[in-house]
Amino acid sequence: MILTRNELAILKGLTATGGTGNIIEFLIEPISFDAAFELANTLQNKDFVKLLYSNFNKNLIVVELTLVGFEAGK
């Protein structure tokens, strides 16, 4: 499966930090909250992550890696 630079950076960042984190911290190119949420949803649809929590006011989109995502992030 082909991954974008941001998707790969998120998977590698989550893998390095233990599997759970705010995807906005791992983005290479800054994007809007809506675009980041769409990216998280795309990763969830590809079975790489599970969306746990989102808060627009705090700029948080917290996801957890799945086993498939962990392997892709190595």
C-alpha positions as CSV (number, residue, x, y, z in Angstrom):
1,M,0.0,0.0,0.0
2,I,1.3,3.4,-0.9
3,L,1.6,6.0,1.9
4,T,2.0,9.7,1.7
5,R,4.9,11.4,3.5
6,N,2.6,12.6,6.3
7,E,1.1,9.2,6.8
8,L,4.5,7.5,7.0
9,A,5.8,10.2,9.4
10,I,2.8,9.6,11.6
11,L,3.2,5.9,11.7
12,K,6.9,6.1,12.4
13,G,6.4,8.7,15.1
14,L,3.7,6.6,16.8
15,T,5.9,3.6,16.6
16,A,8.8,5.5,18.2
17,T,6.6,6.8,21.1
18,G,4.9,3.6,22.1
19,G,1.9,3.4,19.8
20,T,-0.4,6.2,21.0
21,G,-0.2,9.9,20.4
22,N,-1.4,13.2,18.9
23,I,-0.9,13.0,15.1
24,I,-0.5,16.7,14.8
25,E,2.8,16.4,16.5
26,F,4.2,14.1,13.8
27,L,3.1,16.0,10.7
28,I,5.9,17.0,8.3
29,E,3.9,19.7,6.6
30,P,1.5,21.8,8.8
31,I,-2.1,21.3,7.7
32,S,-5.4,22.5,9.1
33,F,-7.2,20.6,11.8
34,D,-9.9,19.4,9.4
35,A,-7.3,18.1,7.0
36,A,-5.4,16.4,9.9
37,F,-8.7,14.8,11.0
38,E,-9.4,13.6,7.5
39,L,-5.8,12.1,7.4
40,A,-6.5,10.3,10.7
41,N,-9.7,9.0,9.4
42,T,-7.9,7.8,6.2
43,L,-5.3,6.0,8.3
44,Q,-8.2,4.4,10.3
45,N,-9.9,3.2,7.1
46,K,-6.6,1.6,6.1
47,D,-6.5,-0.2,9.4
48,F,-3.3,1.5,10.5
49,V,-4.7,3.3,13.5
50,K,-7.8,3.6,15.8
51,L,-9.0,7.1,16.5
52,L,-9.4,7.5,20.2
53,Y,-10.0,11.2,20.9
54,S,-10.4,14.5,19.1
55,N,-10.7,18.1,20.4
56,F,-10.6,21.0,18.0
57,N,-10.0,23.6,20.8
58,K,-6.9,21.8,22.1
59,N,-5.7,20.8,18.6
60,L,-5.7,17.1,19.6
61,I,-6.3,14.1,17.4
62,V,-5.2,11.1,19.5
63,V,-4.8,7.7,17.8
64,E,-3.5,4.3,18.7
65,L,-1.6,2.1,16.3
66,T,-3.0,-1.3,15.3
67,L,-0.7,-4.2,14.6
68,V,-0.8,-3.4,10.9
69,G,0.1,0.2,11.6
70,F,3.0,-0.9,13.9
71,E,4.4,-3.1,11.1
72,A,4.1,-0.3,8.6
73,G,5.8,2.2,10.9
74,K,8.9,0.1,11.4
